């Protein structure tokens, strides 16, 4: 895994946006499309706002969600709400190229299977993302792969469901789906990540984040997360 330590969270967000834009241009030139999945969080929303200002071949970009809380449409807990505000209202991404997790369906198991089918339709069988953007929680979780949840053991599906975590059930991409990605882009910011940062860097499989493949990974962190400030 390549690791870059930057001064602050804004610098991490800007570097991430530039990385995604360059990846997108290259992927579209080679394969005709760019398929990425994004997580939630303050720094990612800054990243996505900056991405809207970058040279990106938007007509050939597809955006999936890494995870989503089971909450009503428009709820502030929904990653989709912030995704709309940070990217979709600013970038000319075709509306049909945003693939939101269908967490409003009454049958969540059917919803997870439907999202897996959508991934296959866009990204092949088995589906492969060009980029999966991930964050690191203070407890070592990433996506909605949270400590102690049975979703950590799902190896026969690309989309899974969690139990209640911090007040909400969640839908998430699973390890098999994430680990097939051509690139993993980690954004890790804030002093509350300093304990887990070295464990991620050392691929400590005792934390959920440590089970993500590092061969194709780029980790962008600020000095606070890296314990340097």
C-alpha positions as CSV (number, residue, x, y, z in Angstrom):
1,X,0.0,0.0,0.0
2,X,1.3,3.4,-0.9
3,X,0.9,5.9,2.0
4,X,1.0,9.7,1.7
5,X,0.8,12.0,4.8
6,X,-0.5,15.5,4.1
7,X,-0.8,18.5,6.3
8,X,-4.6,18.5,6.9
9,X,-7.9,17.1,5.9
10,X,-8.5,19.7,3.2
11,X,-5.2,18.7,1.6
12,X,-6.2,15.1,1.7
13,X,-9.5,15.9,0.1
14,X,-7.9,17.8,-2.7
15,X,-5.3,15.1,-3.4
16,X,-8.0,12.5,-3.5
17,X,-10.1,14.5,-6.0
18,X,-7.0,14.9,-8.3
19,X,-6.3,11.1,-8.0
20,X,-9.9,10.2,-8.9
21,X,-10.0,12.6,-11.8
22,X,-6.8,11.2,-13.3
23,X,-7.9,7.6,-12.8
24,X,-11.2,8.4,-14.5
25,X,-9.5,9.9,-17.5
26,X,-7.3,6.9,-17.9
27,X,-10.0,4.4,-17.4
28,X,-12.3,6.0,-19.9
29,X,-9.4,6.1,-22.4
30,X,-8.7,2.4,-21.9
31,X,-12.1,0.8,-21.1
32,X,-14.6,3.5,-22.1
33,X,-16.1,3.9,-18.6
34,X,-15.1,4.6,-15.0
35,X,-16.9,2.9,-12.1
36,X,-16.4,4.1,-8.6
37,X,-18.0,3.6,-5.2
38,X,-17.9,6.3,-2.5
39,X,-18.2,6.3,1.2
40,X,-19.6,9.0,3.5
41,X,-17.9,11.4,5.8
42,X,-16.9,15.1,6.1
43,X,-13.6,14.8,4.2
44,X,-15.2,12.8,1.4
45,X,-17.8,15.4,0.9
46,X,-15.1,18.0,0.5
47,X,-13.3,15.7,-1.9
48,X,-16.5,15.3,-4.0
49,X,-17.1,19.0,-4.1
50,X,-13.5,19.5,-5.5
51,X,-14.0,16.6,-7.9
52,X,-16.9,18.6,-9.5
53,X,-14.3,21.2,-10.5
54,X,-11.8,18.6,-12.0
55,X,-11.5,17.5,-15.6
56,X,-13.6,14.4,-15.5
57,X,-15.3,12.6,-18.4
58,X,-18.6,12.6,-16.5
59,X,-20.7,11.1,-19.3
60,X,-18.7,7.9,-18.9
61,X,-18.6,7.8,-15.1
62,X,-20.8,5.6,-12.9
63,X,-21.1,6.2,-9.1
64,X,-22.1,3.6,-6.7
65,X,-22.3,3.7,-2.9
66,X,-20.0,1.7,-0.6
67,X,-22.6,1.7,2.1
68,X,-25.7,3.4,3.3
69,X,-27.8,3.7,6.4
70,X,-31.3,2.3,6.4
71,X,-33.2,5.6,6.7
72,X,-35.8,7.5,4.8
73,X,-35.1,9.5,1.6
74,X,-33.6,12.9,2.3
75,X,-32.7,12.0,5.9
76,X,-29.5,13.6,7.1
77,X,-28.2,10.2,8.1
78,X,-28.3,9.1,4.5
79,X,-25.0,9.2,2.6
80,X,-27.0,9.8,-0.5
81,X,-28.3,13.1,0.9
82,X,-24.8,14.4,1.2
83,X,-23.7,12.9,-2.1
84,X,-26.4,14.9,-3.8
85,X,-25.3,18.1,-2.1
86,X,-21.6,17.6,-2.6
87,X,-21.4,16.2,-6.1
88,X,-24.6,15.8,-8.0
89,X,-25.8,19.4,-7.7
90,X,-22.4,20.6,-8.9
91,X,-21.1,18.1,-11.5
92,X,-22.7,17.1,-14.8
93,X,-23.0,13.4,-13.9
94,X,-25.9,11.9,-15.9
95,X,-28.6,11.1,-13.3
96,X,-28.9,7.5,-14.5
97,X,-25.2,7.0,-13.8
98,X,-25.8,7.4,-10.0
99,X,-26.7,4.0,-8.6
100,X,-28.1,4.6,-5.1
101,X,-28.5,1.7,-2.7
102,X,-32.3,0.9,-2.6
103,X,-32.6,1.1,1.2
104,X,-36.2,2.3,1.1
105,X,-37.4,-1.1,-0.1
106,X,-39.5,-3.0,2.5
107,X,-37.6,-6.2,1.8
108,X,-34.0,-5.4,2.6
109,X,-32.7,-8.8,1.6
110,X,-34.3,-8.3,-1.8
111,X,-32.8,-4.8,-2.0
112,X,-29.3,-6.1,-1.4
113,X,-29.7,-8.7,-4.1
114,X,-31.1,-6.0,-6.5
115,X,-28.1,-3.8,-5.8
116,X,-25.7,-6.7,-6.5
117,X,-27.5,-7.2,-9.8
118,X,-27.1,-3.5,-10.7
119,X,-23.4,-3.9,-10.0
120,X,-23.2,-6.8,-12.4
121,X,-25.1,-4.9,-15.1
122,X,-22.7,-2.0,-15.0
123,X,-19.4,-3.6,-13.9
124,X,-19.6,-7.2,-15.2
125,X,-19.8,-10.6,-13.7
126,X,-18.3,-10.7,-11.2
127,X,-18.4,-6.9,-11.0
128,X,-15.2,-5.0,-10.7
129,X,-15.0,-1.4,-9.5
130,X,-12.3,0.9,-10.9
131,X,-12.1,2.6,-7.5
132,X,-13.5,2.1,-4.1
133,X,-13.1,5.0,-1.7
134,X,-13.0,4.0,2.0
135,X,-12.6,5.6,5.3
136,X,-11.4,4.3,8.7
137,X,-13.5,4.5,11.8
138,X,-12.1,5.0,15.4
139,X,-13.1,1.4,16.1
140,X,-11.4,0.0,13.0
141,X,-14.5,-0.3,10.8
142,X,-14.6,0.6,7.1
143,X,-17.5,0.8,4.8
144,X,-20.2,-0.7,7.1
145,X,-18.0,-3.6,7.9
146,X,-18.2,-3.2,11.6
147,X,-16.6,-5.1,14.5
148,X,-18.4,-8.2,15.6
149,X,-21.1,-8.0,12.9
150,X,-21.9,-11.2,10.9
151,X,-21.5,-9.2,7.7
152,X,-17.8,-9.6,8.1
153,X,-18.2,-13.2,7.3
154,X,-20.2,-12.8,4.0
155,X,-18.1,-14.2,1.2
156,X,-20.9,-15.4,-1.2
157,X,-22.5,-12.0,-1.9
158,X,-21.2,-8.6,-3.0
159,X,-23.8,-6.7,-1.0
160,X,-24.7,-7.4,2.6
161,X,-26.8,-6.1,5.5
162,X,-25.6,-5.3,9.0
163,X,-27.3,-5.3,12.4
164,X,-27.9,-2.1,14.2
165,X,-24.8,0.0,14.4
166,X,-24.8,3.5,15.9
167,X,-28.6,3.5,15.8
168,X,-29.1,2.3,12.2
169,X,-28.9,-0.9,10.2
170,X,-26.8,-0.5,7.1
171,X,-26.3,-1.9,3.6
172,X,-22.7,-2.4,2.5
173,X,-20.4,-3.7,-0.1
174,X,-18.7,-6.8,1.2
175,X,-15.0,-7.9,1.3
176,X,-15.2,-9.9,-2.0
177,X,-16.7,-6.9,-3.8
178,X,-14.3,-4.3,-2.4
179,X,-11.2,-6.5,-2.8
180,X,-11.8,-6.9,-6.5
181,X,-11.5,-3.2,-7.0
182,X,-8.7,-2.0,-9.3
183,X,-7.8,0.6,-6.8
184,X,-8.7,1.2,-3.1
185,X,-8.4,4.9,-2.1
186,X,-8.3,5.4,1.7
187,X,-9.0,8.8,3.2
188,X,-8.1,8.9,6.9
189,X,-8.2,12.2,8.8
190,X,-8.5,13.3,12.4
191,X,-6.7,12.6,15.6
192,X,-9.4,10.1,16.6
193,X,-8.0,7.7,13.9
194,X,-4.5,7.8,15.3
195,X,-4.8,4.5,17.2
196,X,-6.2,2.6,14.2
197,X,-4.0,4.2,11.6
198,X,-0.9,2.0,12.3
199,X,-3.1,-1.1,12.5
200,X,-4.5,-0.4,9.1
201,X,-1.0,0.3,7.7
202,X,0.1,-3.1,9.1
203,X,-2.9,-4.9,7.7
204,X,-4.0,-6.0,11.2
205,X,-6.8,-8.4,10.4
206,X,-8.1,-8.1,13.9
207,X,-9.8,-4.9,12.8
208,X,-12.3,-4.9,9.8
209,X,-10.3,-2.4,7.8
210,X,-7.2,-4.6,8.0
211,X,-8.9,-7.2,5.9
212,X,-9.1,-5.0,2.8
213,X,-6.5,-5.9,0.2
214,X,-3.5,-3.5,0.1
215,X,-1.9,-4.5,-3.2
216,X,-3.9,-1.9,-5.1
217,X,-4.3,0.6,-2.3
218,X,-3.4,4.3,-1.8
219,X,-3.8,5.7,1.7
220,X,-4.0,9.5,2.0
221,X,-3.9,10.7,5.6
222,X,-3.5,13.9,7.5
223,X,-0.8,14.5,10.1
224,X,-3.4,14.2,13.0
225,X,-4.5,10.7,11.9
226,X,-0.9,9.6,11.4
227,X,-0.1,10.8,15.0
228,X,2.2,13.5,13.7
229,X,0.3,16.5,14.9
